[in-house]
Amino acid sequence: MAILTLAERSKLIAPSATLAMGAAAKKLKGQGVAVMDFALGEPDFNTPLNIQEAAIKAMRDGQTHYTPPAGTPELREALADHYTSRGLPTKMAQVIVSNGAKQSIHNALMAVTGPGDEVIIPAPYWVSYADLVRLTGATPVLVDCPESQGFKMTAQQFRNAVTPRSKLLMINSPSNPTGSVYTKAEMEALADAVLETSVGVISDEIYEALTYGDAKSYIFSTLRPGLADRTITISGVSKSYAMTGWRIGWSISPEPVAKFMGDVQSQETSNPCSISQWAALEAINGPQDDIAIMKAAFVQRRAYVLDRIKTLPGVTCVPPDGAFYAYMNVSSHFGRTLGGVLVNDSTSFCMTALEKAHVALVMGSAFGSEGYARMSFATDLDTIGRGFDALEKFLA
């Protein structure tokens, strides 16, 4: 009997490490274990009430049918106005609304890369970047950006990575997993280096509303004339508005690219959820008070996390300037026996911490940098405190 076999592309990707760790934590919870889960980048707040009410109204008004594949005109126009007001002149035709920012990135890569192309990715990087590149047939070129330079790519590193096959640079500021935020000068230096080449840019700005202290986020394509013609800007409502499950992201790109991205989406998924789009419209146009409330909580949690990391033996952390992650250097514990298990790398460290201390972290190797463990502090202070108590005992 013939056996159905997988396509060659099945060898190119692995399951998302963050989702895999989240699933492992849920499995333990299902067995009655009290797990302190810091694996997923998901705010613990409920979606603001005005956004919930907008979704309920949309359902009652009959907004439960197909929309245009690229999104409702109302939401696309609102996003065009939003970016225009922030210094990036945008037409509705440049906006494609998708099923989350992850699909927006997939659409962008499908639109402009293919076999033979190279995509430059600073490492550490969000877990899905490299695999999404591979699915298009292109090759991810990972550039190590060490802790000593704040996990950020320099303009010279970009220049050194460029080859005749280079098609795109992917940047993410504020960063997942490190929380690093490029300064304006650093971004401008990268922009100048990009303009010396024919390389385009995907700028993932999903954490743009979450910066701390003097750090600021910037729309990359506004930094220099001509950048908007070669940049695809990615963002969404998941992180800023606590709307992860609503699955609404978007892209802003040159019109020909946007049109093809919309065509790709029309074939792959059709439109994003109609109800979620009306909720997102309220998020963009409605009161922004809840963003400030949530950000104040993240400021408090960040300060607490950084204080507690100081009490962990052999663990250090570059303070995150954005997002809601602490990227902890745990490499001093490699070679030790913890909880009766020999720990040799970030994977064994995180798996042992889950099994023995019941603390769920994500291994640095999943982000392209061995020696680290990512902790999400997008949860309540009580859980964070119990997690650090368990880690202290685990590492003692």
Buried (B, 14 or more C-beta within 10 A) or exposed (E): EEEEEEEEEEEBBEEBBBBBBBBBBBEBBEEEEEBBBBBBBBBBBEBBEBBBEBBEBBEEEEBEEEBEBBBBEBBBBBBBBBBEEEEBEBBBBBBBBBBBBBBBBBBBBBBBBEEEBBBBBBBBBBBBBBBBBBBBEBBBBBBEBEBEEBBBBBBEBBEEBBEEEBBBBBBBBBBBBBBBBBBEEBBBBBBEBBBEEEBBBBBBBBBBBBBBEEBBBBBBBBBBEEBBEBBBBBBBBBBBBBBBEBBBBBBBBBEEBBBBBBBBBEEBBEBBBBBBBBBBBBBBBBEEEBBEEBBEBBEEBBEBBBEBBEEBEEBEBBBBBBBBBBBBBBBEBBEEEBEEBEBEBBBBBBBBBBBBBBBBBBBBBBBBBEBBBBBBBBBEEEBBBBBBBBBBEBBE
